[in-house]
Amino acid sequence: MQQVIEFDSFGVNLFCLDKARLDQVDDICNLINLSYRGQIGWTRETHIIQGKRTNHSEITAAIVHPRAHFFVVNHSNILIACVYVIEEQGSAYIGFFSVHPSLQAKGLGKHVLKLAEVFALEKLDVRKYVMFVVSQRPELIAFYERRGYRRTGKIGACPADLGKPIISGLTVEYLEKLV
């Protein structure tokens, strides 16, 4: 059974990024898998990919990576969002970006992404953010384009760790944002 979370009167401006802890790995996995493989929310990919989006070992490795920064957003003791940032070749790679499905389309994702970008700019001293998105998700690409990301033209095969494609020819597209 999926838990439904409602915003209270505090709004998104009071949310901040907290460093993810190893004791949160299961909750992070559950959030990411619910966001991308759940039954509700606009970020779900169940119509094109089956299987889990991530697993315990992948999240553990991301949290303990010495150059990585894995952040979570908690509200009322519930994990409601997460994002991963790592400096790679002078750019900040952003991944594992997830918002609880019942809180999507309410501004939380925009806020979390902006906080991750500010962190990368101020703490990692990078001026370019990069990520990849499943190419067959035009609404997700449009979300990032509205945030200033642009298509790079680089397209690759869908990584096996994203799940098993239901449709043939599934690819990922690389996006970047310069500041």
N, C-alpha and C positions, 0 to 999 in steps of 0.2 A: 504494500500500500504506500502510495506516495504522499509525503507530507506537504500540505499547502501552507505557505507562509504569507502573511499579509504585512504590508508596510504599516507602521504606526504613524503617529503624527510627527515623528522626528524627521522623516524624510531622509534622502540619501546623503545630504551634506555632512552628517555626523559620522559616517562610516569612514574608517581608515584601514590601511593595510597593516596587517600584523605578520611577522615572520612565521612561516609554517613550522610546525614542530613534528618530530617523528611520531608522536602519539596521535597525530591527526591524519596519518596516512590513509587509514580506512575511510574516514569521513571525506577526505579529498577525492579518493577514488570513487566513492559513492556519488559525490556531487558531480564530478566530470562525467561519469557514466550516465547519470540521470539527465544531465543537461544535453548530452548528445545522443543517447540511446533510450531515453525515457519516452513516455507516451504524451507528454504535454510540453509546451514551450516552442518558440520559433527556431531555436538552434538545433533541435533534434534532427538526426540524420537517418532515422530508422527506415526511411523509404529508399535509401541508396546504400547503406552499410549496415551489416548485422554484426553482432558480437560486442564485446566490451570495448570502449574507447581507450581505456588504460587499465593498469593493474598495479598491485602493491609494490612490486619490485621496481617498476618504472618510476613511480612517484617517490619511493624511498631514494633511489639513485638521484633524482632531480633535487630533492631536498638537501642531501648531503654533498652534492657537487660543490667543490670549494669556490668556484667562481659564480655559482648560480644563486639566485634570490627567488625563493618561492614564497608568495604572499597569500594570505587568506583574509577574508572578511567574515567576522562573526557578529551575530546579532541575537540577543537573548539566548546565548549559549548554543546557537545553531550556526553551522557553517553555511553561508549564503553566497559566497563568491570566492574565486581564487584566480591567480595569475602567476606566471613564471617569467622571469627576466634573466637573461644571461648575456654577457658581452661576448661577442664572437666577431673577430676580425674588424674591430672598430665600430660595430653596430650592436644595437640591443635587439636580440631575438626575443620575441614575446610568444608564449605558448601556454597551453593548458588553461586558457582563459575560459572561465565558466561562471555562469550566474544561475542560481537556483531557478528552475523553470517557472515557478509561481511568482517570481519577482522580475522576470524578463519583461522588456518593453515598458519599464517604469523609470528608466534613467540610471539605474544602478550600474549597468554595464559601462555606460559612457563615463561615469564617475571613476570606476575601478580602472578602466583603461587609461584615463587621464592621469591618475595617481601613479600607475606603473610607468608611464612615459616621463613624468616629472622625476620620479626616482632615477630612471635611466639617464636622464639629462644631468641631474644634479650630483648623483653619486657615482655613476659610471663614466660621466663626461663624454657621452656619445651624442651624435647629432643625427643619427639615422636609426629608425626602428624597422625591423623586418619580421615577417611572419608568413606562414602559408595557410591557405584556406582551400578546402575541397572546391575544385572548379565548378562543379555542378550545383553549387550553393550561391546563386546570384544575389539572393537577398542578404546573405552574410557578407559577400564582397561589397555590396552597396552600403551596408552598415559601416564598414571600414573606410570606404571612399568618402562617406559623409564626415568621417573623423580626420580626413586629410591623407589617408593612405592612397597609393596609386598602384596600379598594376605594372609589374616590371616586364611582362612578356615572357618570363621564365615559367614554364609549366613542366611538371614532372609526374612520374607514375605515383599513384597513391601508395604511400608506405604501408607495408603489411601490418604494422602495429596499430593502425587506425581501425582495423576490423576487416571483415570479409565483404568485398563489394557485392551488392545485389545486382547492380547494373554494370554492363561492360564498358570499358574505356574510362573508368574513373581516374581522375587526375587531381593534382593539387596545383594551385597557382600561388606564386610568390608576390607579396605586396610589400611596399616600403613607404615610409614617411620620413621626409627630411625636415629638420628644424633649424 
